[in-house]
Amino acid sequence: MYEKLLRLPYFQGMGKKELTAILDKVKLDFTRHKDNEVVLTQGVKCDKFVILIQGTLRAEHISNDGTYKLSEEIEAPYAIEPYSLFGSEPNFKRNYFSAGESSMLSIDKSFFYSDFLKQNIFTMNLLNLISRREQLQSRLSWLDTPVTIEGLITRFMAVRCKNLCGKKILSIKMEQLAAQLRETRINVSRALNDMQDRGLVKLSRGEILIPEFEMLVAETWNI
């Protein structure tokens, strides 16, 4: 387990001995989850530092009006929304489902404050990662508006993703996507079918599957 945790950027620069000394002081909660089991729920209070230590999760963000959702895959080891521990809305921002069997490690928020944040290395790593996340979002918001519908679709997803790579599934009706993009349904349909012909997306009823989002970003938005 220690080797997996040390692979996380939050513990970069720490040795196994240092990490063991911290973990020996705190209560660790281990859980195992079956395929498609709900692990965490969007909107629920984030009162623990959660780490996926084995398996894969599907992260799902539902729009405020409930008309569409974006799903992504997360591979272990991965710390889930540590930024949601702080701020005026300390709630999980996505639903998380186990994709196959998975294992989680949780550390209560009180131990997180009393032990982890006393470690300068951990605190600096956490601040750097939260800052990098904010800087990426700022960069995305200030990029020039794409001139093609393909680019608009890519931007629509990019600003809603946890990261700009990996498998994504956008569940949305064509009319709703067209409305979000301020485009006609027929133009959006033509663009998506062209993207499918080029192997960038796979279309099914009410869903757009992107096998490798980084390829879509590189080809259609030039980030």
Backbone torsions as a table, in degrees:
resi	resn	phi	psi	omega
1	MET	NA	-40.6	-176.9
2	TYR	-61.5	-38.2	179.5
3	GLU	-62.5	-39.2	179.0
4	LYS	-66.5	-42.3	-179.9
5	LEU	-66.0	-38.4	-178.9
6	LEU	-68.6	-15.8	176.1
7	ARG	-77.6	-16.3	178.6
8	LEU	-73.9	141.5	-178.9
9	PRO	-63.7	-20.0	179.7
10	TYR	-65.9	-26.2	-177.8
11	PHE	-107.2	14.1	179.9
12	GLN	-61.0	131.8	-179.4
13	GLY	92.9	-7.8	178.2
14	MET	-99.3	147.5	176.4
15	GLY	-97.1	169.3	-179.7
16	LYS	-60.8	-36.4	-179.6
17	LYS	-64.4	-43.8	180.0
18	GLU	-65.5	-43.7	-179.6
19	LEU	-64.8	-40.6	179.3
20	THR	-61.8	-39.7	-179.2
21	ALA	-62.4	-34.8	179.0
22	ILE	-74.9	-48.3	-175.2
23	LEU	-66.2	-25.6	178.0
24	ASP	-67.6	-18.4	-176.1
25	LYS	-93.9	-17.3	-171.9
26	VAL	-112.7	159.8	177.4
27	LYS	-86.6	125.1	-179.5
28	LEU	-105.6	132.8	179.5
29	ASP	-112.7	111.8	179.7
30	PHE	-99.7	134.8	177.1
31	THR	-135.2	148.4	175.4
32	ARG	-116.4	144.1	-174.4
33	HIS	-132.6	142.5	178.8
34	LYS	-87.4	169.0	-179.4
35	ASP	-56.7	131.7	176.4
36	ASN	69.0	12.4	177.1
37	GLU	-76.4	140.5	176.7
38	VAL	-72.1	125.8	-178.8
39	VAL	-101.0	-47.9	177.8
40	LEU	-140.4	153.9	-173.3
41	THR	-122.2	134.0	178.0
42	GLN	-58.4	130.8	178.5
43	GLY	93.9	-15.5	179.3
44	VAL	-77.7	145.0	-177.6
45	LYS	-57.5	133.0	176.8
46	CYS	-91.2	100.2	-177.2
47	ASP	-119.4	20.9	179.5
48	LYS	-155.3	151.6	175.7
49	PHE	-88.8	112.9	-171.0
50	VAL	-110.1	132.6	-179.9
51	ILE	-127.4	127.0	170.7
52	LEU	-80.0	113.4	-175.8
53	ILE	-102.6	-14.8	178.0
54	GLN	-156.0	137.5	176.1
55	GLY	97.3	-161.0	-175.6
56	THR	-133.6	141.8	174.2
57	LEU	-116.1	153.5	170.7
58	ARG	-107.9	115.7	178.5
59	ALA	-92.6	129.9	-174.2
60	GLU	-129.7	121.4	178.1
61	HIS	-111.1	122.6	179.2
62	ILE	-98.5	135.7	-179.9
63	SER	-62.4	159.1	-177.3
64	ASN	-58.0	-35.8	-178.7
65	ASP	-91.0	0.0	176.0
66	GLY	74.1	14.5	-175.4
67	THR	-90.4	-14.2	177.5
68	TYR	-155.3	164.3	178.2
69	LYS	-146.2	153.5	179.4
70	LEU	-121.9	127.4	-178.9
71	SER	-115.7	142.0	177.8
72	GLU	-136.1	157.7	176.5
73	GLU	-102.1	140.1	179.7
74	ILE	-124.3	128.6	-179.0
75	GLU	-103.3	144.6	176.2
76	ALA	-71.6	151.4	-5.4
77	PRO	-83.0	144.6	-175.8
78	TYR	-155.6	129.5	174.9
79	ALA	-87.7	126.8	-172.5
80	ILE	-93.6	111.8	173.6
81	GLU	47.8	54.3	177.3
82	PRO	-62.0	-26.9	178.2
83	TYR	-65.9	-20.5	-179.6
84	SER	-76.8	-5.2	174.9
85	LEU	-73.0	-17.9	-171.5
86	PHE	-119.1	173.9	172.7
87	GLY	88.5	-175.6	-176.3
88	SER	-79.7	-15.5	179.1
89	GLU	-128.5	73.6	-177.5
90	PRO	-78.6	64.7	-179.6
91	ASN	-124.9	151.9	175.2
92	PHE	-66.2	137.9	-173.5
93	LYS	-94.6	-4.8	-178.0
94	ARG	-142.9	161.4	166.7
95	ASN	-88.6	143.7	179.0
96	TYR	-126.6	129.8	179.7
97	PHE	-121.8	144.8	176.5
98	SER	-76.5	126.1	176.5
99	ALA	-99.9	90.2	-167.6
100	GLY	88.0	-167.3	178.2
101	GLU	-79.1	141.2	-179.5
102	SER	-144.9	162.2	178.2
103	SER	-130.0	140.2	-177.5
104	MET	-125.7	150.8	172.6
105	LEU	-123.3	129.3	-178.9
106	SER	-124.4	141.5	177.9
107	ILE	-125.8	123.3	-177.5
108	ASP	-56.7	144.9	-177.0
109	LYS	-56.7	-35.3	-179.5
110	SER	-63.5	-41.6	176.6
111	PHE	-69.2	-34.2	179.2
112	PHE	-59.7	-45.0	179.5
113	TYR	-71.3	-42.5	-172.2
114	SER	-77.7	-25.3	-174.9
115	ASP	-120.3	-52.0	-174.9
116	PHE	-66.9	-45.2	-175.8
117	LEU	-73.3	-6.9	173.8
118	LYS	-80.3	-13.3	179.5
119	GLN	-90.2	115.6	-175.9
120	ASN	-59.1	-39.0	-178.6
121	ILE	-63.2	-47.5	-179.8
122	PHE	-62.4	-44.3	-178.6
123	THR	-62.0	-43.5	179.5
124	MET	-65.7	-40.8	177.6
125	ASN	-62.0	-43.1	179.5
126	LEU	-62.7	-45.8	179.9
127	LEU	-63.6	-40.7	179.4
128	ASN	-63.7	-41.0	-177.9
129	LEU	-72.1	-39.5	176.5
130	ILE	-65.8	-39.9	178.6
131	SER	-64.8	-41.6	179.5
132	ARG	-63.3	-38.6	177.5
133	ARG	-62.5	-44.9	179.6
134	GLU	-66.2	-39.7	179.8
135	GLN	-65.2	-38.0	177.3
136	LEU	-64.6	-45.0	179.1
137	GLN	-62.5	-38.3	178.0
138	SER	-65.9	-41.4	179.1
139	ARG	-62.9	-44.2	180.0
140	LEU	-61.6	-40.6	-176.7
141	SER	-69.7	-22.6	-177.5
142	TRP	-101.5	-0.3	175.2
143	LEU	-67.2	151.2	179.0
144	ASP	-58.8	144.2	177.3
145	THR	-63.4	128.1	179.2
146	PRO	-58.9	148.4	-177.6
147	VAL	-97.1	-9.0	179.5
148	THR	-112.3	159.2	177.1
149	ILE	-66.4	-36.0	176.7
150	GLU	-58.1	-43.3	178.7
151	GLY	-66.0	-38.2	178.7
152	LEU	-64.6	-40.2	177.8
153	ILE	-63.5	-43.6	-180.0
154	THR	-63.2	-44.3	179.4
155	ARG	-65.0	-41.0	179.1
156	PHE	-54.6	-40.7	-179.6
157	MET	-80.8	-39.3	-174.7
158	ALA	-60.0	-41.4	-177.6
159	VAL	-73.6	-8.3	179.9
160	ARG	-108.9	-3.6	-176.7
161	CYS	-88.3	155.6	171.1
162	LYS	-74.1	-36.2	176.6
163	ASN	-148.4	168.7	-172.5
164	LEU	-100.5	28.1	177.9
165	CYS	-143.1	167.4	176.7
166	GLY	91.0	-176.1	-177.2
167	LYS	-79.4	134.6	177.1
168	LYS	-132.5	149.0	173.0
169	ILE	-132.1	119.8	176.3
170	LEU	-102.7	114.1	178.4
171	SER	-98.7	107.3	-174.4
172	ILE	-160.3	145.2	175.1
173	LYS	-76.0	148.2	-177.7
174	MET	-58.2	-39.7	-179.8
175	GLU	-64.4	-37.9	179.8
176	GLN	-68.4	-42.1	178.1
177	LEU	-63.9	-43.1	178.4
178	ALA	-59.9	-40.7	179.6
179	ALA	-65.8	-40.0	179.3
180	GLN	-64.7	-33.7	-177.4
181	LEU	-90.8	-4.2	-176.0
182	ARG	59.4	42.1	-179.1
183	GLU	-128.5	170.3	176.8
184	THR	-83.3	155.6	-179.7
185	ARG	-62.3	-42.0	-176.6
186	ILE	-65.5	-37.5	178.8
187	ASN	-67.5	-40.6	178.8
188	VAL	-66.5	-40.8	178.6
189	SER	-61.9	-43.9	179.1
190	ARG	-62.4	-43.3	-179.3
191	ALA	-63.2	-43.9	-179.5
192	LEU	-65.5	-40.1	178.4
193	ASN	-66.3	-35.4	175.7
194	ASP	-66.0	-41.2	178.0
195	MET	-64.3	-35.7	177.1
196	GLN	-67.3	-40.3	178.1
197	ASP	-61.4	-30.0	-179.7
198	ARG	-90.2	3.7	175.8
199	GLY	78.7	16.0	-178.4
200	LEU	-86.9	-30.2	-179.1
201	VAL	-139.2	163.8	172.0
202	LYS	-127.2	127.3	-174.0
203	LEU	-104.0	139.6	169.9
204	SER	-143.6	174.1	-175.1
205	ARG	-60.3	114.4	177.4
206	GLY	75.0	9.6	-178.4
207	GLU	-140.2	144.5	172.8
208	ILE	-123.3	115.0	179.3
209	LEU	-100.0	127.9	175.7
210	ILE	-114.4	105.3	-176.8
211	PRO	-62.4	-40.9	-179.4
212	GLU	-136.6	97.9	-173.8
213	PHE	-63.9	-30.1	179.8
214	GLU	-61.3	-32.7	177.3
215	MET	-68.3	-39.6	178.5
216	LEU	-65.0	-42.8	178.8
217	VAL	-61.6	-46.6	-176.8
218	ALA	-64.9	-36.3	-174.2
219	GLU	-86.8	-30.9	-171.1
220	THR	-112.3	-13.7	-176.0
221	TRP	-128.8	-12.8	173.3
222	ASN	57.9	49.3	177.2
223	ILE	-81.7	NA	NA
